[in-house]
């Protein structure tokens, strides 16, 4: 969405596999007891969940990797994100995990103290942990553990854990749901069209969004795995808002029969064939002559129409004719898509 006011932020909706991957790790580490969290933990198994929480028991810390996902090259799929993480320097990776780019952390802890803590200074670590949202025990514990482990060890521990999570959990359990996430993103993107960023964001969140100082961009990330909780994060001047998708937001299923029917009809010569047969039964050569097509071409089109039940053979010389039952069935399938109701 383009900015409509020089004072307001730009806003857009983006669904990407890397975001859902990061959020699935955050959900696994959290203490949430939602159906989605339970499904993620069941897919991972107790041993892998224990390893995730041993690395960082705070869902905040895992969610901070959204910053890396945001910086990864489009289309921000899992392969691109994994390569980006592998190529990220240990100190930079540590900065992402501990919230170095989160504005409210910078307000509570000076940047030079954060830098010193990330490089392993014991006094700076104590200051950073003490000031860094101490009311959240899981965050404080995770922050201290990562800072004391050091940047090099943090990266060495993260990479194999990330690989195993992708192979055992994401590919099997999260990736199949991405179609639902993308469909919801498309719906919400269209709903934002023509509206101011503030109104569009408010509508999507369900409450009044008030633009914040120094926030130039708002990125809305639909997510199935975090339902029913909304999460907000920051990366410098970008606000990342993860919006839950309810389980009822399921893209409509289209029957394979209807897909085959529409493919058969998606050809002008097949439609012309049906129109000609609507007037009278015709042999293949007669139909070819009327359409000005080669016999082999017409036979191919007739075979496609017969396969979906729109045309049949009949009579002593077996000319082709419209299959009335097939047309009735096609009409019923199309009405089901349109949601036709009794008047």
Secondary structure, DSSP 8 states (H G I E B T S, - for coil): ---SSTTS-EEEE---HHHHHHHHHHHHHS---SHHHHHHHHHH-HHHHHHHHHH---HHHHHTTHHHHHHS-TT--HHHHHHHHHHS-HHHHHHHHTTTT-HHHHHHS-HHHHHHHHTT-HHHHHHHHHHS-TT-HHHHHHHHHHHHH-HHHHHHHHHHHHHHHIIIIIIIIIGGGHHHHHHHHHHHHHHHTTS-HHHHHHHHHTS-----TT--EEEEEEESTTTT--EEEEETTEEEEEEE--TT-------HHHHHHHHHHSSHHHHHHHHHHHHS-B-HHHHHHHHT--HHHHHHHHHHHHHTTSEEEETTTTEEEE-HHHHHHHHHHHHHHHT----
